[in-house]
């Protein structure tokens, strides 16, 4: 099989946007709505909403690759870098710290032209604390084939094979030139983001971390198209149906006619923007909630409610129960039961089930 980079028309991608125009206009409309909502929020609430979306992106872009980060360490690291923690909070997991650093760095540099040094810096951040990677902050080298495979050793299926390492520097020069030159020639931000992601993934220039950096490049492309930092998490949407993502990417890497890939990616971008709107609305409800109930809750209850709210609009996985409450605030079962019952009486929590299997859901 010939992959896209082996074909004569590489990398002259061609595509047809018929059938996606409505989604592209809807994306711009939703992005404007989210931006307007954020502008109307107090500074602290606006930063909280932005932070939660960035945390989701850091977590989910790693989960797509089968790596699960510490949410608390990601949050602490981001807050440290954004100057929201004084003094800085200790971050135990260096892998989570590196992923958070990448999110902040890509957001800070959204308007800057892409270059080799920037990509090397991002890769060094992403690989912080990662073992078994020889080339960090540099293109891959060596004669070993760079393949995307699945299934156990001996029964492996090759989904894609990237260009040999010797071609990477030249291919990446072409990619960077294309990326910077396309900002003013490709009108629709999600379309440019889709091409950028596919182009970068097809070169696969790093020994590891290509998917995560490729998705960061996509968000950079969207930010540049909007003229401001994008408020959305592409990875959250992709991770929800990641098999579809891998199938669409594999199919797109067989040809340089990429209309199907564009349609897929535009849909992802629109859903991600709609999800961001839901996240901003949730943060606003969260702020109003604390304004209403803060004086009615003791320190234990506040700590637990904040922990539940940190999970975002999808809620605390499995709901709250007495055992989790005890674990979070280090209290007795009797105290936990009284605290939970009081939260139900106040209308903060809603119980489900009964007896030892009782679970509580936030009414926010």
C-alpha positions in Angstrom: 0.0 0.0 0.0 1.1 3.5 -0.8 0.5 6.1 2.0 -0.2 9.7 1.3 3.4 10.9 1.6 4.5 8.3 -1.0 2.2 9.6 -3.7 3.1 12.0 -6.4 0.7 14.8 -5.3 2.0 14.9 -1.7 1.5 17.2 0.1 -1.0 18.9 -2.3 -4.2 18.1 -0.4 -7.4 18.6 -2.2 -10.9 18.6 -0.8 -14.5 19.6 -1.4 -16.3 21.7 1.3 -19.8 21.1 0.0 -21.8 19.7 2.9 -19.9 21.3 5.6 -20.6 25.0 5.0 -23.5 25.1 7.5 -21.3 23.5 10.2 -18.5 26.0 9.5 -20.9 28.9 9.9 -22.3 27.3 13.1 -18.8 27.0 14.4 -18.0 30.7 14.0 -21.4 31.6 15.5 -20.8 29.4 18.6 -17.2 30.7 19.0 -18.6 34.2 19.0 -21.3 33.3 21.6 -18.7 31.8 23.9 -16.4 34.8 23.5 -19.3 37.1 24.3 -20.2 35.0 27.4 -16.7 35.1 28.7 -16.4 38.9 28.2 -19.5 39.4 30.3 -18.0 37.4 33.3 -16.0 38.8 36.2 -12.3 38.3 35.7 -12.0 35.5 38.2 -15.0 33.6 36.8 -13.6 34.1 33.2 -10.3 32.7 34.2 -11.9 29.7 36.0 -13.9 28.8 32.9 -10.8 29.1 30.7 -8.7 27.0 33.1 -11.3 24.2 33.3 -11.3 23.9 29.5 -7.5 23.9 29.4 -7.4 21.2 32.1 -9.9 19.1 30.0 -7.6 19.4 27.0 -4.5 18.4 28.9 -6.2 15.4 30.4 -8.1 14.2 27.3 -5.3 14.6 24.8 -3.2 12.2 27.0 -6.1 9.8 27.5 -6.5 9.4 23.7 -3.0 7.9 23.8 -3.8 5.7 26.8 -2.0 7.9 29.4 -3.9 9.1 32.4 -2.8 12.2 34.3 -3.4 13.4 37.8 -6.1 16.1 37.5 -5.0 17.8 40.7 -1.4 18.0 39.5 -2.5 19.3 36.1 -4.6 22.0 37.8 -1.9 23.0 40.2 0.7 23.3 37.5 -1.5 25.4 35.3 -2.5 27.7 38.2 1.2 28.0 39.1 2.2 29.0 35.6 -0.8 31.4 35.3 0.2 33.2 38.5 -3.0 32.1 40.3 -1.2 30.3 43.1 0.8 32.3 45.7 2.8 30.5 46.9 3.1 27.9 44.2 1.5 24.5 44.9 3.7 21.4 44.9 3.2 19.2 41.8 4.1 15.6 42.4 3.6 14.1 38.9 6.1 15.6 36.5 4.3 14.0 33.5 1.1 15.9 34.5 3.2 19.0 35.0 4.7 18.8 31.5 1.3 18.3 29.9 0.0 21.4 31.7 3.1 23.4 30.6 2.4 22.5 27.0 -1.2 23.7 27.3 -0.2 27.1 28.7 2.7 27.5 26.3 0.6 26.8 23.2 -2.1 29.2 24.4 0.5 32.0 25.1 2.0 31.6 21.7 -1.2 31.3 19.7 -0.5 34.3 17.5 3.2 33.6 16.9 4.5 31.9 13.7 5.3 28.2 14.1 8.9 27.3 14.0 11.3 24.4 14.7 12.5 25.8 18.1 8.8 26.1 19.3 8.0 22.6 18.4 11.2 21.3 20.1 10.3 23.3 23.2 6.8 21.8 23.2 8.1 18.3 22.8 10.5 18.8 25.8 7.6 19.9 27.9 5.5 17.0 26.9 8.2 14.4 27.5 9.0 15.7 31.0 9.1 12.7 33.3 8.6 10.2 30.4 11.0 7.3 30.3 12.2 5.3 27.3 12.3 8.2 24.8 15.8 8.8 23.4 15.2 11.9 21.3 13.6 14.7 23.4 13.2 18.1 21.8 14.5 16.9 18.5 13.3 15.1 15.4 13.4 11.3 15.4 16.5 9.6 13.9 17.7 6.1 13.1 16.7 3.4 10.6 13.8 1.9 12.6 10.5 2.3 10.8 8.0 4.6 12.4 4.8 2.7 12.4 1.4 3.1 14.0 0.4 -0.4 15.0 -2.3 -2.2 17.1 -2.7 -5.7 18.5 -0.1 -7.7 20.5 3.4 -8.4 19.2 3.3 -11.2 16.7 -0.2 -10.3 15.6 0.3 -6.6 14.9 -1.7 -4.7 12.4 0.1 -1.7 10.7 -2.3 1.2 10.3 0.3 3.7 9.0 4.0 4.0 8.3 5.6 7.4 8.4 8.4 8.8 6.1 11.9 7.5 7.1 13.8 9.6 9.6 16.1 10.9 7.0 13.2 12.8 5.4 11.9 14.4 8.5 13.9 17.6 8.6 13.0 18.5 5.0 9.3 17.4 5.5 9.0 19.5 8.6 10.5 22.6 6.9 7.8 22.2 4.3 5.1 21.7 7.0 6.2 24.8 8.9 6.3 26.9 5.8 2.8 25.7 4.8 1.4 26.3 8.3 2.7 29.9 8.4 1.8 30.6 4.8 -1.8 29.2 5.0 -3.0 31.5 7.8 -4.1 34.1 5.2 -5.1 31.7 2.5 -7.4 29.2 4.2 -10.5 31.1 5.4 -12.1 28.6 7.7 -10.2 27.9 10.9 -11.4 24.3 11.4 -10.4 23.4 7.8 -6.9 24.7 8.3 -6.7 22.9 11.7 -7.8 19.7 10.0 -5.2 19.9 7.3 -2.5 20.9 9.8 -3.3 17.9 12.0 -3.3 15.4 9.2 -0.1 16.8 7.6 1.8 16.8 10.9 0.6 13.3 11.9 1.6 11.9 8.5 5.2 13.1 8.9 5.2 11.9 12.6 8.4 13.8 13.3 9.0 12.9 16.9 9.8 9.6 18.5 6.8 10.0 20.8 4.1 12.5 21.5 3.1 13.2 17.9 -0.7 13.0 18.5 -0.6 15.4 21.4 1.5 17.9 19.7 -0.5 17.5 16.5 -3.7 18.4 18.4 -2.0 21.4 20.0 -1.1 22.6 16.5 -4.8 22.2 15.5 -5.9 24.4 18.4 -3.2 27.0 17.4 -4.6 27.0 13.9 -8.2 27.6 15.2 -7.0 30.4 17.5 -5.3 32.1 14.7 -8.4 31.8 12.5 -10.5 33.3 15.3 -8.0 36.0 16.1 -7.9 35.1 19.8 -7.1 32.1 21.9 -9.6 29.3 21.2 -11.9 28.4 24.1 -12.5 24.7 23.4 -11.1 21.3 23.9 -10.8 19.3 20.7 -9.3 16.3 22.6 -12.3 16.1 24.9 -14.5 15.6 21.9 -12.1 13.3 20.1 -11.6 11.1 23.2 -15.3 10.5 23.6 -15.3 8.6 20.3 -11.6 8.0 19.8 -12.0 4.9 17.6 -13.8 7.0 15.0 -10.8 9.5 15.2 -8.3 6.7 14.5 -10.4 5.3 11.7 -10.8 8.7 10.1 -7.1 9.5 10.4 -6.1 6.1 9.0 -8.4 6.5 6.0 -7.1 10.0 5.3 -3.5 8.9 5.3 -4.2 6.7 2.2 -4.8 9.5 -0.2 -4.3 13.3 -0.6 -8.0 13.8 -1.4 -9.2 14.5 2.1 -12.8 15.6 1.9 -14.0 12.9 4.3 -11.3 13.9 6.9 -12.3 17.6 6.6 -15.9 16.7 7.2 -15.0 14.6 10.3 -12.8 17.3 11.7 -15.2 20.2 11.2 -17.8 18.1 13.1 -15.4 17.6 15.9 -14.6 21.3 16.1 -18.2 22.3 16.2 -19.1 19.8 18.9 -16.0 20.9 20.9 -17.2 24.5 20.7 -20.7 23.6 21.8 -19.1 21.7 24.7 -17.1 24.8 25.6 -20.3 26.8 25.8 -21.7 24.2 28.2 -18.6 24.4 30.3 -18.8 28.2 30.5 -22.4 28.1 31.5 -21.5 25.5 34.2 -18.8 27.8 35.7 -21.3 30.6 35.8 -23.8 28.4 37.7 -21.0 27.2 39.9 -20.2 30.9 40.9 -23.8 31.6 41.6 -24.0 28.4 43.6 -21.2 29.5 46.0 -22.7 33.0 46.3 -25.9 31.4 47.4 -24.7 28.6 49.7 -21.2 29.5 50.9 -22.4 30.8 54.3 -24.5 27.7 54.9 -21.7 25.1 54.5 -19.0 24.1 56.9 -15.4 23.7 55.8 -15.9 19.9 55.2 -18.9 20.4 53.1 -17.2 23.2 51.1 -14.2 21.0 50.4 -16.3 18.1 49.2 -18.6 20.3 47.0 -15.5 22.0 45.4 -14.1 18.6 44.7 -17.3 17.5 43.0 -17.5 20.7 41.0 -14.0 20.3 39.8 -15.2 17.4 37.6 -17.2 19.9 35.5 -20.7 19.6 34.0 -20.5 15.8 33.6 -20.3 15.5 37.4 -18.4 13.3 39.9 -17.9 9.8 38.5 -20.2 7.4 40.3 -21.6 10.3 42.5 -20.7 11.1 46.0 -21.2 8.6 48.9 -20.3 8.4 52.6 -17.1 6.5 51.9 -15.8 9.0 49.4 -16.8 11.9 51.7 -14.8 10.3 54.6 -11.8 9.9 52.3 -11.8 13.5 51.1 -12.3 15.3 54.5 -10.9 12.6 56.9 -13.8 12.5 59.2 -16.0 9.9 60.9 -18.8 8.0 59.3 -21.4 9.7 61.6 -20.1 13.2 60.7 -20.1 12.3 57.0 -23.7 11.1 57.2 -24.9 14.3 59.0 -23.0 16.5 56.6 -24.5 14.7 53.6 -28.0 14.8 55.0 -27.7 18.6 55.6 -26.5 19.1 52.0 -29.7 17.3 50.9 -31.9 19.5 53.1 -30.3 22.6 51.7 -31.0 21.4 48.1 -27.3 21.1 47.3 -27.3 17.3 46.8 -29.9 14.9 45.5 -29.8 11.3 46.8 -30.2 8.3 44.6 -30.7 4.7 45.9 -30.8 3.8 49.5 -28.9 2.4 52.4 -25.2 1.7 51.8 -25.7 2.2 48.1 -26.9 5.8 48.4 -25.2 8.1 45.9 -25.5 11.9 45.8 -25.6 14.2 42.8 -25.0 17.9 42.8 -27.9 20.1 41.9 -25.9 22.8 40.1 
